[in-house]
Amino acid sequence: MACGHVKDLGPEPTYLSPAACAECHQQDVATWAHLRMCLTCGHVGCCDSSQYRHARAHFTETGHVLMRSIEPGEDWKWCYVDKTIAT
């Protein structure tokens, strides 16, 4: 299934906190698996493999459906609504 949300994307936002998950940083949590950036607002959160899943929580709270990995060497987007890699 293809993601229909990609067509609605504007210019990619600037990272709000590129080196850390914003919520983990606020809670003094020092470890997470991977970082993901919201393609609507630039929020950076930890992935679903991390204990707190802040990237998904951001989607749930805001309805911002697209995110991308900001891990070195990774170049992919994810749509939470369509549950697929967004191209």
N, CA, C and O of each residue as an XYZ file, in Angstrom:
348
protein
N       0.848     -1.189      0.000
C       0.000      0.000      0.000
C       0.886      1.242      0.000
O       1.832      1.325      0.783
N       0.597      2.181     -0.846
C       1.363      3.415     -0.943
C       0.836      4.451      0.042
O      -0.346      4.460      0.388
N       1.729      5.316      0.479
C       1.346      6.401      1.381
C       0.902      7.606      0.564
O       1.647      8.098     -0.283
N      -0.303      8.076      0.819
C      -0.813      9.253      0.124
C      -0.489     10.561      0.817
O      -0.843     11.626      0.311
N       0.178     10.507      1.968
C       0.456     11.720      2.736
C       1.704     12.460      2.271
O       1.843     13.654      2.534
N       2.610     11.774      1.588
C       3.878     12.388      1.175
C       3.632     13.596      0.287
O       4.371     14.578      0.363
N       2.619     13.541     -0.545
C       2.328     14.644     -1.468
C       1.992     15.935     -0.724
O       2.091     17.021     -1.297
N       1.598     15.830      0.540
C       1.226     16.996      1.327
C       2.405     17.634      2.060
O       2.251     18.671      2.705
N       3.587     17.012      1.958
C       4.754     17.537      2.665
C       5.222     18.854      2.060
O       5.231     19.031      0.841
N       5.606     19.765      2.931
C       6.256     20.993      2.495
C       7.761     20.795      2.588
O       8.237     19.660      2.588
N       8.511     21.880      2.668
C       9.955     21.758      2.849
C      10.259     21.034      4.162
O       9.526     21.167      5.142
N      11.354     20.264      4.163
C      11.699     19.526      5.380
C      12.047     20.500      6.499
O      12.830     21.426      6.290
N      11.474     20.301      7.686
C      11.767     21.197      8.801
C      13.181     20.989      9.334
O      13.838     19.992      9.036
N      13.626     21.945     10.120
C      14.919     21.848     10.796
C      14.736     21.005     12.044
O      13.710     21.096     12.718
N      15.745     20.171     12.356
C      15.694     19.381     13.595
C      15.505     20.310     14.785
O      16.161     21.348     14.875
N      14.624     19.948     15.685
C      14.490     20.726     16.914
C      15.546     20.311     17.941
O      15.968     21.129     18.759
N      15.972     19.053     17.902
C      17.019     18.566     18.815
C      17.708     17.368     18.173
O      17.387     16.229     18.514
N      18.647     17.592     17.251
C      19.169     16.494     16.447
C      19.968     15.426     17.184
O      20.089     14.308     16.683
N      20.504     15.728     18.332
C      21.380     14.760     18.994
C      20.678     13.924     20.052
O      21.286     13.023     20.628
N      19.399     14.212     20.318
C      18.733     13.512     21.416
C      17.223     13.532     21.235
O      16.669     14.413     20.578
N      16.577     12.549     21.827
C      15.126     12.551     21.923
C      14.733     13.665     22.895
O      15.229     13.711     24.020
N      13.853     14.553     22.466
C      13.484     15.705     23.287
C      12.929     15.281     24.655
O      13.349     15.810     25.684
N      11.990     14.333     24.665
C      11.378     13.911     25.931
C      12.349     13.118     26.802
O      12.387     13.307     28.018
N      13.133     12.234     26.188
C      14.128     11.484     26.977
C      15.113     12.448     27.632
O      15.488     12.271     28.791
N      15.528     13.469     26.884
C      16.456     14.465     27.426
C      15.834     15.179     28.627
O      16.497     15.381     29.644
N      14.563     15.560     28.507
C      13.869     16.242     29.607
C      13.721     15.340     30.830
O      13.716     15.827     31.961
N      13.599     14.019     30.611
C      13.395     13.059     31.697
C      14.711     12.440     32.177
O      14.696     11.508     32.981
N      15.848     12.951     31.690
C      17.175     12.430     32.039
C      17.343     10.955     31.685
O      18.061     10.228     32.371
N      16.679     10.512     30.613
C      16.871      9.161     30.082
C      18.014      9.270     29.077
O      17.932     10.043     28.122
N      19.063      8.509     29.288
C      20.273      8.687     28.483
C      20.387      7.713     27.319
O      21.278      7.867     26.483
N      19.516      6.720     27.240
C      19.656      5.743     26.163
C      18.342      5.560     25.409
O      17.258      5.593     25.993
N      18.465      5.372     24.129
C      17.346      5.056     23.248
C      17.925      4.286     22.075
O      19.138      4.295     21.863
N      17.081      3.627     21.319
C      17.573      2.795     20.209
C      17.932      3.653     18.989
O      19.074      3.633     18.530
N      16.964      4.399     18.471
C      17.181      5.203     17.267
C      16.345      6.471     17.357
O      15.367      6.529     18.103
N      16.738      7.491     16.588
C      16.014      8.754     16.586
C      15.230      8.934     15.295
O      15.676      8.540     14.217
N      14.051      9.538     15.427
C      13.171      9.813     14.303
C      12.749     11.284     14.366
O      12.550     11.833     15.449
N      12.613     11.919     13.189
C      12.218     13.320     13.131
C      10.863     13.465     12.451
O      10.626     12.893     11.387
N       9.984     14.230     13.072
C       8.681     14.551     12.493
C       8.894     15.435     11.269
O       9.591     16.447     11.341
N       8.294     15.051     10.151
C       8.451     15.819      8.920
C       7.474     16.982      8.819
O       7.477     17.706      7.824
N       6.643     17.168      9.829
C       5.761     18.330      9.876
C       6.400     19.466     10.659
O       6.401     20.613     10.212
N       6.951     19.141     11.849
C       7.429     20.214     12.730
C       8.890     20.102     13.145
O       9.426     21.046     13.726
N       9.556     18.979     12.869
C      10.963     18.831     13.234
C      11.212     18.215     14.596
O      12.366     18.065     15.000
N      10.158     17.855     15.316
C      10.325     17.216     16.629
C      11.161     15.946     16.473
O      10.954     15.179     15.533
N      12.101     15.724     17.388
C      12.919     14.510     17.371
C      12.533     13.650     18.569
O      12.536     14.110     19.711
N      12.200     12.394     18.285
C      11.813     11.452     19.334
C      12.453     10.097     19.101
O      12.962      9.808     18.018
N      12.416      9.277     20.132
C      12.995      7.935     20.033
C      12.010      6.977     19.349
O      10.798      7.188     19.379
N      12.553      5.931     18.738
C      11.779      5.008     17.908
C      10.977      3.992     18.737
O      11.052      3.966     19.965
N      10.222      3.171     18.036
C       9.401      2.146     18.689
C      10.223      1.047     19.350
O       9.699      0.314     20.189
N      11.483      0.915     18.997
C      12.363     -0.055     19.661
C      12.904      0.481     20.980
O      13.504     -0.264     21.755
N      12.698      1.750     21.235
C      13.128      2.376     22.488
C      12.052      2.190     23.558
O      10.886      1.951     23.244
N      12.446      2.299     24.791
C      11.532      2.042     25.901
C      10.288      2.949     25.885
O       9.179      2.482     26.142
N      10.472      4.231     25.586
C       9.357      5.176     25.732
C       8.639      5.526     24.433
O       7.554      6.107     24.481
N       9.194      5.199     23.294
C       8.529      5.389     21.982
C       7.989      6.814     21.794
O       6.827      6.999     21.432
N       8.834      7.808     22.042
C       8.393      9.199     21.986
C       8.033      9.679     20.585
O       7.197     10.573     20.454
N       8.626      9.125     19.536
C       8.238      9.532     18.173
C       6.779      9.149     17.913
O       6.012      9.947     17.374
N       6.400      7.927     18.296
C       5.005      7.492     18.134
C       4.072      8.318     19.027
O       2.975      8.680     18.604
N       4.493      8.612     20.235
C       3.674      9.434     21.136
C       3.438     10.818     20.527
O       2.353     11.383     20.662
N       4.453     11.355     19.861
C       4.305     12.648     19.190
C       3.235     12.555     18.100
O       2.391     13.444     17.991
N       3.259     11.494     17.297
C       2.220     11.285     16.284
C       0.841     11.210     16.944
O      -0.099     11.855     16.480
N       0.712     10.438     18.008
C      -0.572     10.263     18.686
C      -1.097     11.592     19.219
O      -2.292     11.872     19.130
N      -0.211     12.402     19.767
C      -0.617     13.688     20.362
C      -0.908     14.760     19.321
O      -1.794     15.590     19.524
N      -0.178     14.755     18.212
C      -0.279     15.861     17.252
C      -0.996     15.518     15.957
O      -1.516     16.407     15.283
N      -1.030     14.226     15.597
C      -1.578     13.838     14.308
C      -0.605     14.048     13.160
O      -0.990     13.923     11.997
N       0.647     14.366     13.464
C       1.674     14.502     12.428
C       2.054     13.100     11.972
O       2.693     12.363     12.723
N       1.677     12.719     10.764
C       1.716     11.319     10.358
C       3.046     10.834      9.791
O       3.305      9.630      9.795
N       3.894     11.737      9.305
C       5.138     11.318      8.654
C       6.363     11.647      9.486
O       6.470     12.728     10.065
N       7.278     10.702      9.536
C       8.561     10.930     10.185
C       9.633     10.268      9.343
O       9.347      9.479      8.442
N      10.878     10.610      9.659
C      11.992      9.954      8.989
C      13.079      9.640      9.988
O      13.184     10.255     11.048
N      13.881      8.668      9.620
C      15.025      8.320     10.446
C      16.069      9.417     10.316
O      16.273      9.961      9.231
N      16.728      9.740     11.416
C      17.866     10.656     11.339
C      19.143      9.928     11.763
O      20.129     10.548     12.162
N      19.100      8.616     11.669
C      20.290      7.817     11.956
C      21.252      7.875     10.772
O      20.815      7.873      9.622
N      22.556      7.926     11.042
C      23.533      7.948      9.955
C      23.348      6.751      9.017
O      23.183      5.616      9.465
N      23.379      7.020      7.721
C      23.265      5.964      6.729
C      21.841      5.514      6.434
O      21.643      4.676      5.553
N      20.843      6.039      7.138
C      19.451      5.670      6.889
C      18.738      6.806      6.174
O      18.863      7.968      6.562
N      17.995      6.473      5.135
C      17.300      7.472      4.337
C      15.904      6.950      3.990
O      15.653      6.558      2.850
N      15.010      6.944      4.956
C      13.657      6.463      4.728
C      12.669      7.240      5.580
O      13.028      7.825      6.602
N      11.425      7.235      5.141
C      10.323      7.911      5.841
C       9.292      6.856      6.223
O       9.190      5.816      5.572
N       8.530      7.124      7.277
C       7.484      6.211      7.738
C       6.192      6.985      7.904
O       6.184      8.103      8.420
N       5.097      6.378      7.462
C       3.767      6.942      7.669
C       3.067      6.122      8.739
O       2.847      4.924      8.562
N       2.715      6.765      9.855
C       2.033      6.056     10.942
C       0.609      5.641     10.564
O       0.129      4.610     11.033
N      -0.069      6.424      9.729
C      -1.442      6.116      9.346
C      -1.480      4.919      8.393
O      -2.230      3.966      8.606
N      -0.666      4.982      7.345
C      -0.670      3.912      6.340
C       0.206      2.723      6.747
O       0.180      1.681      6.093
N       0.978      2.879      7.823
C       1.857      1.826      8.346
C       2.752      1.260      7.242
O       2.822      0.051      7.019
N       3.432      2.186      6.562
C       4.296      1.780      5.447
C       5.435      2.780      5.268
O       5.369      3.923      5.720
N       6.478      2.307      4.592
C       7.552      3.202      4.184
C       6.945      4.196      3.194
O       6.272      3.795      2.244
N       7.175      5.462      3.409
C       6.593      6.510      2.572
C       7.596      6.921      1.500
O       8.734      7.285      1.797
N       7.155      6.857      0.260
C       8.030      7.251     -0.854
C       7.390      8.315     -1.700
O       7.984      8.765     -2.680
